[in-house]
Amino acid sequence: MVTKKLFVFWIIAMVCFSLLRYSESKVPEEEVDALEEITTAMGSTYWKFIGDSCEIEMVGVTLVPPKNSEHEISCECEADGIVCHVVRIAIKGYNLPGILPPQLVKLPYLREIDFAYNYLNGTIPIEWASMKLTSMSLEANQFSGSVPPELGNLVNLTTLMLSSNQLTGNLPVTFSLLKNLTDLRINDNNFNGTIPGFILNWEQLSRLEMHASGLTGPIPVSLSPLRNLLVLRISDINGPSQDFPVLRDMKGLVTLVLRSCNISGEIPDYIWAMKNLEML
């Protein structure tokens, strides 16, 4: 009987200890301060973040958030379960009028950012090149200028979404180093130059979108190295007339859009044999 009571007491004690540790877990003060600097730079008037629970209570330029807006901060805790670090920030659709915040570098554990559907302007900060980002979504904002070549240092990137902005210049040659990319979207921009051959380095790509990007043709003759592609969208490119690019090894293609690309000749027979193709 005594043994049974001791066992029950031990279970209760362990549960209480676990709850106590959870209640003590919190984001370091320097990361909390950095988050406030970041949202201020982005133009947020209202901001309240609870470091003990890693939750945003308030953000934006109005007390009532816009319809369909999204916000989330994700944290991961160390082995002790007490100290937790910010690893993801998503503030989407809040009409924020500020800039892309260089202060992101003050969050050393940050891996993912999603600032899509705001009114952010200026340029992409060079400071971000020193980070360990794996996902960057900056779609549908108003930032401009060229993409810093230093961003080629972000070799852990798997997702890069820059569509619907006012970006100019060439895609940096350093982007050839981004060999872990699985999703690249640069639609609706004002890029210059031809579609670079180094896109063939991105062999992990499952989605590639260059709709009205500003880049010119020709499309590389063979895209066969990109055999993992499921979605390929290229449209509205000027340049010389060219034959249909070789896509023979893309067995899993689901969506294929090659519109206004100065492609002439016949569509290869193997395209019609692609079993997963849903859009052509």
C-alpha positions in Angstrom: 0.0 0.0 0.0 2.8 2.4 0.9 4.6 1.6 -2.4 1.4 2.4 -4.3 1.0 5.7 -2.5 4.6 6.6 -3.2 4.1 5.8 -6.9 1.0 8.0 -7.1 2.8 10.8 -5.3 5.8 10.4 -7.8 3.4 10.7 -10.8 1.7 13.8 -9.4 5.1 15.4 -8.6 6.4 14.7 -12.1 3.2 16.2 -13.7 3.5 19.3 -11.5 7.2 19.7 -12.3 6.4 19.4 -16.0 3.7 22.0 -15.8 6.0 24.3 -13.8 8.7 24.0 -16.4 6.2 24.8 -19.2 4.9 27.8 -17.3 8.5 29.1 -16.9 9.4 28.7 -20.6 9.8 32.0 -22.3 11.5 33.8 -25.2 14.7 35.7 -24.3 14.2 39.4 -23.7 16.6 40.3 -26.6 14.4 38.4 -29.0 11.2 40.0 -27.7 12.8 43.4 -28.1 13.9 42.5 -31.7 10.4 41.5 -32.6 9.2 44.9 -31.5 11.9 46.6 -33.6 11.0 44.4 -36.6 7.3 45.1 -36.5 7.9 48.9 -36.0 10.2 48.9 -39.1 7.4 47.2 -41.0 5.0 50.0 -40.0 2.9 48.3 -37.4 1.2 50.8 -35.0 -0.1 48.2 -32.7 2.0 45.4 -31.2 1.8 43.1 -28.3 3.7 39.9 -28.0 3.6 37.5 -25.0 7.1 36.0 -24.6 6.0 33.4 -22.0 3.7 31.7 -24.5 5.2 32.9 -27.8 1.9 34.4 -29.0 1.0 37.6 -30.9 -1.9 39.3 -29.2 -1.9 42.4 -31.4 -0.3 43.6 -34.6 -1.1 46.0 -37.5 -2.1 49.5 -38.3 -5.7 49.1 -37.0 -7.1 47.6 -33.9 -9.4 45.4 -36.0 -7.2 43.3 -38.4 -8.0 43.3 -42.1 -10.1 40.4 -43.4 -8.1 37.3 -44.3 -5.0 38.6 -42.6 -2.8 36.1 -40.8 -0.2 36.3 -38.1 1.8 33.7 -36.3 5.1 33.4 -34.5 6.5 29.9 -33.9 9.0 29.1 -31.2 11.1 26.0 -30.5 12.4 25.3 -27.0 15.8 24.1 -25.8 16.2 20.7 -24.1 15.5 22.2 -20.7 12.1 23.4 -22.0 12.6 26.8 -20.4 14.2 28.9 -23.0 12.4 29.1 -26.4 13.6 30.8 -29.6 11.7 32.4 -32.5 12.0 30.2 -35.6 9.1 31.5 -37.8 7.3 34.8 -38.3 4.2 35.2 -40.5 2.5 38.6 -40.8 0.4 38.5 -43.9 -2.2 40.8 -45.3 -1.9 43.6 -42.8 -1.3 46.4 -45.3 1.9 47.3 -43.4 3.5 50.3 -45.0 7.1 50.1 -43.7 10.2 48.4 -45.0 11.7 44.9 -45.0 13.4 44.9 -41.5 17.2 44.5 -41.4 16.6 43.7 -37.7 15.7 40.1 -38.6 19.4 39.3 -38.0 18.7 39.8 -34.3 16.8 36.5 -34.3 19.6 34.0 -34.7 17.3 31.0 -34.7 14.8 32.3 -37.3 14.3 30.0 -40.3 11.0 31.1 -41.9 9.5 34.5 -42.8 6.2 35.3 -44.5 5.5 39.0 -45.0 3.2 38.6 -48.1 0.4 40.9 -49.0 1.5 44.1 -47.3 2.7 47.4 -48.7 6.3 47.0 -47.7 8.7 49.1 -49.8 12.4 49.7 -50.2 14.9 47.0 -51.0 15.7 43.5 -49.7 18.2 44.0 -46.8 21.7 42.7 -47.5 21.9 41.9 -43.8 19.7 38.9 -44.3 22.5 37.2 -46.2 24.1 36.1 -42.9 21.0 34.3 -41.7 20.0 30.6 -41.9 16.6 31.1 -43.5 14.9 28.1 -45.2 11.8 29.9 -46.4 11.2 33.5 -47.5 7.8 34.7 -48.8 7.7 38.4 -49.7 5.0 38.2 -52.4 2.6 41.1 -53.2 4.4 44.0 -51.7 6.0 47.2 -53.2 9.7 46.7 -52.7 12.0 47.5 -55.6 15.6 47.5 -56.7 17.8 44.6 -57.5 18.1 41.4 -55.5 21.3 41.5 -53.5 23.8 39.0 -54.8 24.7 38.3 -51.1 21.4 36.4 -50.8 23.2 33.6 -52.6 24.7 32.8 -49.2 21.3 31.6 -48.1 22.2 28.0 -49.2 19.5 26.5 -46.8 16.7 28.2 -48.7 14.0 25.8 -50.0 11.3 28.3 -50.7 11.7 31.8 -52.2 8.6 33.8 -53.3 9.2 37.3 -54.7 6.2 37.6 -57.0 4.2 40.8 -57.5 6.8 43.4 -56.6 8.9 45.9 -58.5 12.2 44.1 -58.6 14.7 45.0 -61.3 18.1 43.9 -62.5 19.3 40.4 -63.3 18.9 37.3 -61.1 22.2 37.2 -59.3 24.7 34.6 -60.5 25.2 33.7 -56.9 21.7 32.2 -56.9 23.3 29.2 -58.7 24.4 28.2 -55.1 20.8 27.8 -54.0 20.7 24.1 -54.7 18.2 23.2 -52.0 15.4 25.3 -53.6 12.1 23.4 -54.1 9.8 26.4 -54.8 10.8 29.6 -56.6 8.3 32.2 -57.7 9.3 35.5 -59.3 6.1 36.4 -61.2 5.1 39.9 -62.1 8.3 41.8 -61.6 10.6 44.0 -63.8 13.7 41.8 -64.0 16.2 42.3 -66.8 18.3 39.9 -68.8 17.7 36.4 -70.0 16.5 33.4 -68.1 19.8 32.2 -66.6 21.2 28.8 -67.4 22.0 28.3 -63.8 18.4 27.5 -63.0 19.4 24.0 -64.0 21.4 23.8 -60.8 18.1 23.8 -58.9 17.6 20.1 -59.3 15.3 19.8 -56.2 12.7 22.2 -57.6 9.1 21.0 -57.6 7.7 24.4 -58.5 9.1 27.1 -60.8 7.1 30.2 -61.7 8.4 33.0 -64.0 5.1 34.5 -65.2 5.7 38.0 -66.6 8.9 38.3 -64.6 10.5 40.7 -67.0 13.2 38.2 -68.0 13.7 37.4 -71.7 14.2 34.2 -73.6 15.2 31.8 -74.7 14.2 29.2 -72.2 17.2 26.8 -71.7 16.9 24.2 -74.5 16.7 21.3 -72.1 15.2 21.5 -68.6 15.8 17.8 -68.1 17.9 18.2 -64.9 14.7 19.6 -63.2 13.1 16.2 -63.2 11.3 16.8 -59.9 9.2 19.6 -61.2 5.5 19.4 -60.6 4.6 23.0 -61.6 6.3 24.9 -64.4 4.9 28.3 -65.4 6.9 30.6 -67.8 5.1 33.3 -69.8 5.4 36.7 -71.5 9.1 36.6 -72.4 10.6 38.4 -75.3 13.5 36.9 -77.2 14.3 34.8 -80.3 12.1 32.1 -81.6 12.8 28.7 -80.2 11.7 25.1 -80.3 9.7 23.5 -77.5 12.1 22.9 -74.6 13.0 19.4 -73.7 10.9 18.3 -70.7 11.1 14.6 -71.3 12.4 13.6 -67.9 9.7 15.5 -66.0 7.5 12.5 -65.4 5.5 14.0 -62.5 4.5 17.3 -64.1 1.0 18.4 -63.0 0.9 22.0 -64.4 2.7 23.2 -67.5 2.2 26.7 -68.8 4.5 28.1 -71.5 2.6 31.1 -72.8 3.8 33.9 -75.1 7.4 32.5 -75.0 8.1 32.6 -78.8 8.0 28.8 -79.0 7.4 27.4 -82.5 6.9 24.0 -83.9 4.9 21.0 -82.6 4.3 20.0 -79.0 6.3 16.7 -78.5 4.4 13.5 -78.3 5.8 12.6 -74.9 3.9 15.6 -73.4 0.6 14.0 -74.2 1.8 10.8 -72.4 2.4 12.5 -69.1 0.0 10.7 -66.8 -0.1 13.4 -64.0 -0.5 16.4 -66.3 -3.7 18.3 -65.4 -3.1 21.8 -67.0 -1.4 22.5 -70.3 
